[in-house]
Amino acid sequence: RNGMELAREELAKKLKEDFPIFKTGSFAYLDNAATTQKPKQVLEAMEHYYHAENANPLRGLYELSLKATEAYEEAREAVAKFLNAKESAEIIFVRNATEGLNLIAYTYGRAFLQEGDEIMLPVSEHHSNFIPWQQLAKEKGLKLHFLEPNEEGIITEESFRAVLNPKVKLVAMAQVSNVLGNIQDIKLFAKLTHEIGAVFVCDGAQSVPHTKVDVQDLDVDFLAFSGHKLYAPMGIGAVYGKKELLEKMPPFLFGGEMIEYVTKEGATWAELPHKFEAGTVNVGGAVGLTAAISYLDKVGFSFIEEREAELCAYLMEGMEKIPHVHIVGSKDPKRHHGIVTFTIDGVHPHDIAAIFNSNQVCVRAGHHCAQPLMKFLGTPSTTRVSLGLYNTKEDVDAFLAALKTIRGVMGYGE
Ligand code: PMP
């Protein structure tokens, strides 16, 4: 096993060389849940696109525009394959997970939920999968049920069944929490949701980069993710939706490209997926996303999962030896998907992050866009360290070395 671990550590070091940003200085980048760095394969693919293939896609009939259209539709195919969607028309490009979740709330939510209907969601959701439903509920007179995670960060089947009732028309849930790192049993919850005829919306922002996500196997109705957490550029993400649902949903944004026919009196809508993609789309970003997916395919999720679990175990073991440091959520590294959130007795997370910064360690401090969860946990803010496929033991050592000094820097004795 040690041999395998060593081989994986060597591979992580090699992978790190693919990421030009790490050649610009010496720092430990441990804020991968916020955004990941980009490999040269992604940067080169985008550069090639802008050098040789850029034009407004989907409308021009000349060679360059056709190339841009082809590149864009190839990206859709790549995402469909990556998520194992039945067909590429089920993939809608958006800017990020936030826009994707809003698309679902604005279109499905406003068309198909009615006063008196109910929505279930965990209290641990990121604001992006919280506020769209909260606002929809206010607008339409819906009731929200908040599910509470147990000490491991898990929503249990029992607590889910206790709330589930025929008035529930939609369940929204992140597969992996951006604070607790734990994975929820999405397949089970989607099945229970379907038993009462409701739809299941999955926030895949933190799961898609860390584990193989198969939308048909999970049988979710919708799933949203962001490219920038997946080693792709910012400004591109996707929503998967089951075709039969997308087809009956009204458009999200109106304008060019999403119409079939327009008169002074009205308009009809383009076929899927274009009905949901108004205006000029982000082809450069989509090309970057294709390259990121093929990079991940080469690295493989079996490496990513094993590597992140063992590095997370090393990280958590180190943290547990340091007095006054408290890990939030599960003590089992396998449950963390490379995300570990913690508090230090008597030290505010902003001071913690500032001390890490002066040690060239990038971590995140604050409420992590999950204020209802912070309230539930009884702490206004925490610090989060999160791993990516290129992180090494050296990065974790730099983090642990800085962590050991924090109480001392803040004037506490032992
Ligand atoms: N959901 C979760 C679980 C997240 O971690 C994030 C990003 N922190 C989002 C949604 C929103 O992603 P974005 O900001 O890229 O839209």
Residues whose N, C-alpha, C, O or C-beta is under 5 A from the ligand:
A	BS01	PMP	A33 N96 A97 T98 E99 H126 S128 A174 V176 N178 D203 A205 Q206 S226
